[in-house]
Amino acid sequence: MNKTLDEAIHLVEELKREIYNKTEEVEVVIFPPFTLLRALQPLLEEAGIGLGAQNMHWEKEGAYTGEISPLMLLDAGCNYVILGHSERREYFGETDEKINKKLKAALSFGLTPIVCVGEKLEERKRGKSEEIVEKQLRGCFKKIDSKNVEKIVIAYEPVWAIGTGETATPEQAQEMHYFIREKLKSLWGKDKNEFIRIQYGGSVKPENIKGLMKQPDIDGALVGGASLKAHLFAKIIKYESSEKPPEPSDYTDS
């Protein structure tokens, strides 16, 4: 829940300058608030940047005041949608069952879903990380046909490493990404789990992106607070050629 229209346009224009020609090498997608989707779509398309929404309802229309449908997202120019973000789960009571409904709707309308899973700090301290993530995977992907696997992106969000002062090392992130990929075998089979993209979404910053992306099962990043400043987001996108990382005070976590 950030940025007015003027602020968002300024951010996108600055980002376009920072990552000029880089989108030919890296897939970049922006997920603004609903009020900004239509206005930003032509600017992002011009720069080769994808557009997605932060959430949606599973029905295409109806008496669901305050909700946004997949049809509306397509009309606004979206190709992607985030489902089950940790903040949606914690603050708005979203369940795996609801996320499963949204996932089915997103696939039926041709939207690329980014499905978020991850454990809280207390769950990790109790040694429940794998149990929680496996439960989320099975609930979110219930009755999802294997033919849709390559259309889905998973984002692992270690909630315990977001705004808590705790930090996930690249090795810890890789351990869970490997676990997720292995568990997908039981859902869709070994020939399918190799192709699904699994992103990392736990306080991604310019100074930790290189270590994360060296890991064999981390395919990308779901960036939070660092994406609100163009120069920081650009450093993450251009991590292979980045120089000295910025000071931590440059960004706010999300």
Stockholm file with secondary structure:
# STOCKHOLM 1.0

chainA/1-254         MNKTLDEAIHLVEELKREIYNKTEEVEVVIFPPFTLLRALQPLLEEAGIGLGAQNMHWEKEGAYTGEISPLMLLDAGCNYVILGHSERREYFGETDEKINKKLKAALSFGLTPIVCVGEKLEERKRGKSEEIVEKQLRGCFKKIDSKNVEKIVIAYEPVWAIGTGETATPEQAQEMHYFIREKLKSLWGKDKNEFIRIQYGGSVKPENIKGLMKQPDIDGALVGGASLKAHLFAKIIKYESSEKPPEPSDYTDS
#=GR chainA/1-254 SS CCCCHHHHHHHHHHHHHHTTTGGGTSCCEECCCGGGHHHHHHHHHHHTCEEEESCCCSSSSSSCTTCCCHHHHHHTTCCEEEESCHHHHHHHCCCHHHHHHHHHHHHHTTCEEEEEECCCHHHHHTTCHHHHHHHHHHHHTTTCCGGGGGGCEEEECCGGGSSSSCCCCHHHHHHHHHHHHHHHHHHHCHHHHTTSEEEECSSCCHHHHHHHHTSTTCCEECCCGGGGSHHHHHHHHTGGGCCSCCCGGGCCCC
#=GC SS_cons         CCCCHHHHHHHHHHHHHHTTTGGGTSCCEECCCGGGHHHHHHHHHHHTCEEEESCCCSSSSSSCTTCCCHHHHHHTTCCEEEESCHHHHHHHCCCHHHHHHHHHHHHHTTCEEEEEECCCHHHHHTTCHHHHHHHHHHHHTTTCCGGGGGGCEEEECCGGGSSSSCCCCHHHHHHHHHHHHHHHHHHHCHHHHTTSEEEECSSCCHHHHHHHHTSTTCCEECCCGGGGSHHHHHHHHTGGGCCSCCCGGGCCCC
//
